[in-house]
Amino acid sequence: MQKRWLCLAFATFVASASACNTADLKGAPGSSGETPGTGPEIPGDEGETPLPDGGTGPGAEGGVIPTSSKVTIQVQPSDLGAQIEAAIRAAKTSVHMTMYLLTDTAIIDALGDLKDAGKDVKVVLNQFFPPNGGDNGPSFTKLKARGVSVVYAPSSYTFTHAKAVVIDASKVLIMTMNLTYTSAKDNREYIATDSDPADVAACEKLFAADYAGTAVTENSNLVLSPQATSTVDARARLKALIESAKTSLDVEVQSLSDDTLTDAIVASHKAKVAVRVVISSGNQDTPAETDSINKLKAAGVPFVGVMTPYIHAKAIVVDGTTVFVGSQNFTPTALFKNREIGVVTNAPGEATKVRDVIAKDFAAGTPL
């Protein structure tokens, strides 16, 4: 932990930088992921090409959203990522990590130390990023040098944007957060610790396939991308979740450009559901994002942009009782073409926790 604090102290003396995610989030603040203190990173994960509504398999329209009850949610920024590092270091047998962007040396050292202790440590990293969107090359090299079994994700996905860590085959951290210096310090993030055995087994199955570079289909409670991974695609499940709202709908997301989900939010507002939408300020330079914002404006949906903390969240809260947290931005590429993992839970108190944070961010935001 001392090393983490030294890194963060050093970060305050390093000049901040910005980068553009030219694949989707033009003009938004970003980071190369190389150096402490480079500002909130922008995971480039999105495209502009519209995709058809729904999926192709049984229940493609979403149906009843399955939920997982053995889930707790942590909000960031809060502890500079200390709980994540502690959870990894406490592993007794194995850590299997899938990560879009990994640059935090405290986490890399933790993985290396576990490997030195004889644990089963494997990592799947995203390899290709949009211009200035990040670089896992140095981390890949460091992990190799520590003896950690690390591979790059299958090229069949547009991006491997998931942030999931399976620990001891008994729990999985499903996160909106990348493991970088700034994510837990500067970003609004949510970390779901899921100990539902079926969810953990599903994540282990996905990890094993991605580690081996093989195709996989998993019919589980999780919200999974790309489309071929699940019999009910991510868009259909999130659309059904939004449509299930009876009294309130709270949405907080870095990037919103999917027509179907935007239309579902508008429909909820028109049905007299109390809707609040929080997005990241500065992410409105793409035509798809602008179109979604214009739809919300035209319908009178209450929504704001927030600059600080940087909104890197991807969350939906329905009626204050059910909450989605995952890696999926609400864009066609994230929903259909990336490797993404999310979870919906009705665990008592967890939805309220996230709803209260969204309410706080909404109150501090600026109408767009």
HELIX and SHEET records of a PDB file:
HELIX    1   1 GLN A    2  ALA A   11  1                                  10    
HELIX    2   2 ALA A   82  ARG A   89  1                                   8    
HELIX    3   3 THR A  105  ASP A  116  1                                  12    
HELIX    4   4 GLY A  137  ALA A  145  1                                   9    
HELIX    5   5 SER A  183  ASP A  186  1                                   4    
HELIX    6   6 PRO A  197  ALA A  212  1                                  16    
HELIX    7   7 GLN A  227  THR A  229  5                                   3    
HELIX    8   8 ALA A  234  GLU A  243  1                                  10    
HELIX    9   9 ASP A  259  LYS A  270  1                                  12    
HELIX   10  10 PRO A  287  ALA A  299  1                                  13    
HELIX   11  11 PRO A  332  PHE A  336  1                                   5    
HELIX   12  12 GLU A  350  ALA A  364  1                                  15    
SHEET    1   A 7 VAL A  71  GLN A  76  0                                        
SHEET    2   A 7 ASN A 187  ASP A 194 -1                                        
SHEET    3   A 7 LYS A 171  MET A 175 -1                                        
SHEET    4   A 7 LYS A 163  ILE A 167 -1                                        
SHEET    5   A 7 SER A  94  MET A  99 -1                                        
SHEET    6   A 7 ASP A 120  LEU A 125  1                                        
SHEET    7   A 7 SER A 149  TYR A 152  1                                        
SHEET    1   B 3 VAL A  71  GLN A  76  0                                        
SHEET    2   B 3 ASN A 187  ASP A 194 -1                                        
SHEET    3   B 3 TYR A 310  ILE A 311  1                                        
SHEET    1   C 8 VAL A 223  SER A 225  0                                        
SHEET    2   C 8 GLU A 340  THR A 345 -1                                        
SHEET    3   C 8 THR A 322  GLY A 326 -1                                        
SHEET    4   C 8 LYS A 314  VAL A 318 -1                                        
SHEET    5   C 8 SER A 248  VAL A 253 -1                                        
SHEET    6   C 8 ALA A 274  SER A 280  1                                        
SHEET    7   C 8 PHE A 303  VAL A 306  1                                        
SHEET    8   C 8 THR A 366  PRO A 367 -1                                        
END                                                                             
